[in-house]
Amino acid sequence: RAAPRAKGHAVVVSAETVVPDTPGGSAAIAHVVLDVAGMDYVEGQSVSVLPPGDDEKTGKPHKKRRLYTIASKRPEPGAATSELALCVRAVGVTSHYMKDLAPGAELALEGPLGKTMALPDDTSGGLVLVGTSTGAATFRGFLERLGDLSATGPVVLLLGGANREAIPYVEEFEQAQERLGPGRFRLELALGGARVDDGSETTLPEKIKGLSLIAKEIMDRGGHTYVSGLRGMLKPCAAALDEFIDTKALKKEGRYHAEVY
């Protein structure tokens, strides 16, 4: 395996806008691929980035790091090179810097961070995945890791957004459903809502209730539920889930995972 680079060193492979600015919806979202040779990570983790230059308010170098969800599967054992993808929503100084990076650029990177959203070793019970905005990044990594889902129970993915175009990786998820079949992988989109920009009025709760039978079946057979995305989505989505599963009890069992921002 290649020797790790100096701590915090990564090189940009590509940066592509995958969601444009959407009126009444979300800020632009970019898919940024980095060469991070020597860094080990697992799906569901994050990395932090420190932008170069000085803070406009203080005139001093930036000190506040920004977390970004990894949107790719873990590197293969013994791989000589390692790339990871990040899902970047263009809000704030660091995200605008990340969105416009050119191939070959270097940046300060630390991580990986977090264990809350990691995949379980046993996915045979199935997965219920609920997300908005860049929360979809975690689930892209999950699907890359799980491949053909042959050792995984049914996977239900519920994604919310102002419209279809505001959801990152939606075409990849649609292709996965077509390839795997809805019996293995089912995608449902919850579109619209008065405040989809912060997730607080997403239509996801209605979609969750509509799929309660299959979601409860997955959880009853030992599956896991993941909620990831904008902070405002958490309470309404958890309340909808609590109508047919006990999220607090499942959290104690390590089968309910939530991470919002």
C-alpha positions, 0 to 999 in steps of 0.5 A, spaced: 500 500 500 502 507 498 505 510 504 500 516 507 501 523 504 503 528 510 497 529 514 491 533 511 494 533 504 489 531 498 489 532 491 483 534 487 481 529 481 475 533 479 469 537 481 462 537 478 456 541 479 451 535 480 445 540 482 444 547 480 441 552 484 434 551 484 429 557 485 425 555 492 429 549 493 437 548 495 443 551 493 448 548 488 451 541 490 457 539 487 460 532 487 468 533 488 473 527 487 479 527 491 486 523 491 487 521 498 492 515 498 493 512 504 487 514 508 482 509 510 475 510 511 468 507 511 461 509 508 457 514 512 464 517 515 466 524 514 472 529 513 473 536 514 476 541 510 480 548 512 479 553 506 486 557 505 486 564 505 484 569 511 477 570 514 474 576 511 471 578 518 478 577 522 483 578 517 486 572 520 487 565 517 481 561 517 480 556 523 473 553 522 473 547 519 467 544 515 465 537 515 463 533 508 459 527 508 463 521 504 459 519 498 463 513 496 465 506 498 471 504 502 478 503 498 479 496 497 484 492 501 491 493 499 489 499 494 495 503 491 491 509 490 485 511 494 479 516 492 474 519 495 468 523 493 464 528 497 458 531 496 458 539 497 452 544 498 455 551 496 453 554 503 459 558 506 466 560 504 469 553 505 463 550 500 464 555 495 471 554 495 470 546 494 465 547 489 470 551 484 476 547 485 480 545 479 483 538 478 490 538 481 489 543 486 491 541 493 487 542 500 487 541 507 483 535 509 482 531 516 479 525 517 475 520 517 470 522 522 464 519 525 462 512 526 454 514 527 452 512 520 457 506 518 454 500 515 453 494 520 457 488 518 450 484 517 445 487 512 441 481 511 435 484 515 435 490 510 435 498 510 431 504 511 434 510 508 431 517 509 435 523 506 434 530 504 440 534 500 447 532 501 444 526 506 444 522 499 451 522 499 451 517 505 446 512 501 450 513 495 456 510 499 452 504 501 450 502 495 457 502 492 459 498 498 453 493 497 453 492 490 448 487 487 445 487 494 445 479 494 447 479 501 443 484 503 435 484 505 430 489 502 433 496 501 428 502 501 431 509 500 426 515 501 429 522 498 426 529 499 427 535 495 424 541 492 423 537 485 427 531 482 433 536 480 434 538 487 436 531 489 443 529 488 445 522 485 438 521 483 439 518 476 444 513 479 439 511 484 434 510 479 438 506 475 440 502 481 432 500 482 432 499 474 438 494 475 436 491 481 429 491 481 424 494 486 424 488 490 431 489 492 432 496 492 426 501 492 426 508 491 421 513 493 422 521 492 418 526 496 418 532 492 415 539 494 414 542 501 414 550 503 421 550 507 425 544 503 431 549 504 432 547 511 428 540 511 423 543 516 417 542 512 419 536 507 414 532 505 418 526 507 413 524 513 407 523 508 412 518 504 414 514 510 407 513 513 405 511 506 411 505 506 410 504 513 408 496 512 415 495 508 419 499 513 416 496 519 417 489 516 425 490 515 426 493 522 422 487 525 427 482 521 433 486 524 434 491 519 437 498 520 434 505 519 438 511 517 436 518 517 441 523 514 440 531 511 438 538 513 437 539 520 430 541 520 428 534 517 429 530 523 423 531 528 418 530 523 421 524 520 422 521 527 415 522 529 413 519 522 417 513 524 415 513 531 408 511 529 410 504 527 417 503 530 420 505 536 426 509 534 429 510 541 429 503 543 432 501 536 437 507 537 439 503 544 440 497 540 444 500 535 439 500 529 437 507 528 442 512 526 441 519 525 446 525 523 443 532 520 446 538 520 
